[in-house]
Amino acid sequence: MTNALDTVRRFYASLADGDVPAVLALLDSGIEWTEAERFPYYGGTWRGPDAIVKGLFEPLGRDWSSFAVNAEQFVTEGDQVVSLGKYVGTNRETGRSVTAAFAHHWTVRADKIVRFVQHTDTAKILEAIGNKGDARQSAARELHHAGL
């Protein structure tokens, strides 16, 4: 068994490599994933890897020509990890770039991520995507309420 920080670092490394199967392998089947309210893909709390793929990963790939998650600092306490970093991306439709600070709060048990909570400057992300944020949030909420 590794420690919580190793698991979170593997998540970021796999994400940077575009290795979706490795990312999903780190997620517990009952994971609870919460994006920041007003984040374009906010849909409440998603449960399970499939909901995260449909509600977040697929839309990010569709809407951004580039989107990187750069974790720079970590604070750990037992099974809890907080990472601080920056999102850097370019929106496919508007061509606008964004750099936005984030804090991620992770809970890891038995080498699996069981909980994720995002905190970020959603206004910067919304500026990059133009006026599409409300429509994306509505679609994300519909997916969430449909159980996806």
KEDRENZA-620326 format. One record per residue (C-alpha): residue number from 0; residue in three letters; y, z, x. Coordinates in Angstrom, 3 decimals. Layout:
+-----+-----+----------+----------+----------+
:   i :  aa :       c2 :       c3 :       c1 :
+-----+-----+----------+----------+----------+
: NUM : ala :        Y :        Z :        X :
...
+-----+-----+----------+----------+----------+
# end
This chain:
+-----+-----+----------+----------+----------+
:   i :  aa :       c2 :       c3 :       c1 :
+-----+-----+----------+----------+----------+
:   0 : met :    0.000 :    0.000 :    0.000 :
:   1 : thr :    3.505 :   -0.834 :    1.221 :
:   2 : asn :    6.692 :    1.014 :    0.397 :
:   3 : ala :    9.157 :    0.050 :   -2.330 :
:   4 : leu :   11.653 :   -1.435 :    0.117 :
:   5 : asp :    9.020 :   -3.774 :    1.596 :
:   6 : thr :    8.158 :   -5.032 :   -1.894 :
:   7 : val :   11.816 :   -5.699 :   -2.761 :
:   8 : arg :   12.414 :   -7.451 :    0.570 :
:   9 : arg :    9.351 :   -9.646 :   -0.083 :
:  10 : phe :   10.806 :  -10.520 :   -3.495 :
:  11 : tyr :   14.091 :  -11.698 :   -1.951 :
:  12 : ala :   12.312 :  -13.606 :    0.834 :
:  13 : ser :    9.996 :  -15.357 :   -1.633 :
:  14 : leu :   12.955 :  -16.206 :   -3.868 :
:  15 : ala :   14.868 :  -17.667 :   -0.888 :
:  16 : asp :   11.796 :  -19.758 :    0.005 :
:  17 : gly :   11.520 :  -21.040 :   -3.575 :
:  18 : asp :    8.003 :  -19.585 :   -3.746 :
:  19 : val :    7.824 :  -18.812 :   -7.478 :
:  20 : pro :    4.103 :  -17.862 :   -7.437 :
:  21 : ala :    4.818 :  -15.263 :   -4.719 :
:  22 : val :    7.806 :  -13.944 :   -6.705 :
:  23 : leu :    5.704 :  -13.633 :   -9.866 :
:  24 : ala :    2.868 :  -11.943 :   -7.954 :
:  25 : leu :    5.257 :   -9.089 :   -7.152 :
:  26 : leu :    6.109 :   -8.473 :  -10.824 :
:  27 : asp :    4.093 :   -6.015 :  -12.875 :
:  28 : ser :    2.712 :   -7.530 :  -16.088 :
:  29 : gly :    4.799 :   -5.022 :  -18.069 :
:  30 : ile :    8.008 :   -5.381 :  -16.067 :
:  31 : glu :   11.296 :   -4.613 :  -17.817 :
:  32 : trp :   14.102 :   -6.871 :  -16.534 :
:  33 : thr :   17.722 :   -6.398 :  -17.599 :
:  34 : glu :   20.552 :   -8.718 :  -16.593 :
:  35 : ala :   24.160 :   -7.478 :  -16.748 :
:  36 : glu :   25.728 :   -7.764 :  -20.168 :
:  37 : arg :   27.963 :  -10.881 :  -20.280 :
:  38 : phe :   25.855 :  -12.525 :  -17.552 :
:  39 : pro :   25.293 :  -16.068 :  -18.872 :
:  40 : tyr :   21.555 :  -15.506 :  -19.317 :
:  41 : tyr :   21.768 :  -11.975 :  -20.713 :
:  42 : gly :   19.254 :  -11.481 :  -23.481 :
:  43 : gly :   18.763 :   -7.735 :  -23.549 :
:  44 : thr :   15.735 :   -6.441 :  -21.666 :
:  45 : trp :   12.997 :   -8.992 :  -21.029 :
:  46 : arg :    9.433 :   -7.742 :  -20.847 :
:  47 : gly :    6.830 :   -9.495 :  -18.743 :
:  48 : pro :    7.060 :  -12.220 :  -16.092 :
:  49 : asp :    6.887 :  -15.109 :  -18.594 :
:  50 : ala :   10.023 :  -13.890 :  -20.371 :
:  51 : ile :   11.862 :  -13.711 :  -17.038 :
:  52 : val :   10.797 :  -17.234 :  -16.094 :
:  53 : lys :   11.896 :  -18.672 :  -19.458 :
:  54 : gly :   15.049 :  -16.585 :  -19.841 :
:  55 : leu :   16.327 :  -16.613 :  -16.260 :
:  56 : phe :   14.520 :  -18.632 :  -13.600 :
:  57 : glu :   14.252 :  -21.895 :  -15.582 :
:  58 : pro :   17.893 :  -21.822 :  -16.767 :
:  59 : leu :   19.142 :  -20.989 :  -13.246 :
:  60 : gly :   17.243 :  -23.981 :  -11.856 :
:  61 : arg :   18.591 :  -26.206 :  -14.614 :
:  62 : asp :   22.234 :  -25.090 :  -14.465 :
:  63 : trp :   22.887 :  -24.618 :  -10.750 :
:  64 : ser :   22.610 :  -27.222 :   -7.982 :
:  65 : ser :   22.382 :  -24.273 :   -5.601 :
:  66 : phe :   22.076 :  -20.570 :   -6.262 :
:  67 : ala :   21.266 :  -18.005 :   -3.572 :
:  68 : val :   20.683 :  -14.278 :   -3.877 :
:  69 : asn :   21.710 :  -12.679 :   -0.594 :
:  70 : ala :   20.762 :   -9.000 :   -0.392 :
:  71 : glu :   22.641 :   -7.380 :    2.479 :
:  72 : gln :   22.163 :   -3.595 :    2.193 :
:  73 : phe :   19.475 :   -1.355 :    0.751 :
:  74 : val :   19.356 :    2.273 :   -0.379 :
:  75 : thr :   15.948 :    3.782 :   -1.137 :
:  76 : glu :   14.620 :    6.963 :   -2.691 :
:  77 : gly :   10.888 :    7.099 :   -3.390 :
:  78 : asp :    9.978 :    4.247 :   -5.743 :
:  79 : gln :   13.658 :    3.330 :   -6.320 :
:  80 : val :   15.600 :    0.700 :   -4.361 :
:  81 : val :   19.210 :   -0.329 :   -4.785 :
:  82 : ser :   20.226 :   -3.543 :   -3.074 :
:  83 : leu :   23.784 :   -4.713 :   -2.545 :
:  84 : gly :   24.638 :   -8.302 :   -1.857 :
:  85 : lys :   26.193 :  -11.534 :   -3.056 :
:  86 : tyr :   25.281 :  -14.406 :   -5.319 :
:  87 : val :   26.441 :  -17.761 :   -3.945 :
:  88 : gly :   26.083 :  -20.899 :   -5.999 :
:  89 : thr :   27.453 :  -24.156 :   -7.331 :
:  90 : asn :   27.236 :  -24.954 :  -11.021 :
:  91 : arg :   25.642 :  -28.332 :  -11.667 :
:  92 : glu :   27.818 :  -29.267 :  -14.667 :
:  93 : thr :   31.260 :  -28.079 :  -13.526 :
:  94 : gly :   30.836 :  -28.448 :   -9.763 :
:  95 : arg :   32.501 :  -25.043 :   -9.366 :
:  96 : ser :   31.295 :  -22.670 :   -6.680 :
:  97 : val :   30.989 :  -18.923 :   -6.980 :
:  98 : thr :   30.497 :  -15.917 :   -4.749 :
:  99 : ala :   29.944 :  -12.692 :   -6.693 :
: 100 : ala :   28.924 :   -9.260 :   -5.472 :
: 101 : phe :   25.871 :   -7.629 :   -7.042 :
: 102 : ala :   23.960 :   -4.363 :   -7.130 :
: 103 : his :   20.290 :   -4.521 :   -8.132 :
: 104 : his :   18.344 :   -1.409 :   -9.112 :
: 105 : trp :   14.586 :   -1.803 :   -8.642 :
: 106 : thr :   11.671 :    0.453 :   -9.537 :
: 107 : val :    8.420 :   -0.256 :   -7.690 :
: 108 : arg :    4.995 :    1.267 :   -8.320 :
: 109 : ala :    1.743 :    0.352 :   -6.548 :
: 110 : asp :    3.446 :   -2.596 :   -4.785 :
: 111 : lys :    4.607 :   -4.104 :   -8.106 :
: 112 : ile :    8.133 :   -4.299 :   -9.480 :
: 113 : val :    8.106 :   -2.509 :  -12.839 :
: 114 : arg :   11.838 :   -2.439 :  -13.584 :
: 115 : phe :   14.966 :   -4.362 :  -12.591 :
: 116 : val :   18.591 :   -3.789 :  -13.639 :
: 117 : gln :   21.404 :   -6.097 :  -12.524 :
: 118 : his :   25.075 :   -5.200 :  -12.038 :
: 119 : thr :   27.486 :   -7.994 :  -11.085 :
: 120 : asp :   30.925 :   -9.464 :  -11.613 :
: 121 : thr :   30.025 :  -11.571 :  -14.623 :
: 122 : ala :   33.586 :  -12.919 :  -14.956 :
: 123 : lys :   33.179 :  -14.829 :  -11.680 :
: 124 : ile :   29.897 :  -16.375 :  -12.864 :
: 125 : leu :   31.426 :  -17.300 :  -16.229 :
: 126 : glu :   34.393 :  -18.958 :  -14.484 :
: 127 : ala :   31.999 :  -21.166 :  -12.530 :
: 128 : ile :   30.117 :  -22.339 :  -15.625 :
: 129 : gly :   33.220 :  -22.913 :  -17.759 :
: 130 : asn :   33.028 :  -22.164 :  -21.487 :
: 131 : lys :   29.234 :  -22.403 :  -21.707 :
: 132 : gly :   28.530 :  -18.690 :  -21.157 :
: 133 : asp :   28.567 :  -17.628 :  -24.818 :
: 134 : ala :   26.163 :  -20.407 :  -25.822 :
: 135 : arg :   23.778 :  -19.487 :  -23.004 :
: 136 : gln :   23.894 :  -15.816 :  -23.986 :
: 137 : ser :   23.103 :  -16.725 :  -27.590 :
: 138 : ala :   20.133 :  -18.826 :  -26.453 :
: 139 : ala :   18.914 :  -15.994 :  -24.189 :
: 140 : arg :   19.158 :  -13.491 :  -27.053 :
: 141 : glu :   17.183 :  -15.864 :  -29.320 :
: 142 : leu :   14.416 :  -16.095 :  -26.689 :
: 143 : his :   14.408 :  -12.315 :  -26.365 :
: 144 : his :   14.181 :  -11.725 :  -30.105 :
: 145 : ala :   11.439 :  -14.345 :  -30.394 :
: 146 : gly :    9.415 :  -12.229 :  -27.958 :
: 147 : leu :    9.625 :  -14.724 :  -25.071 :
+-----+-----+----------+----------+----------+
# end
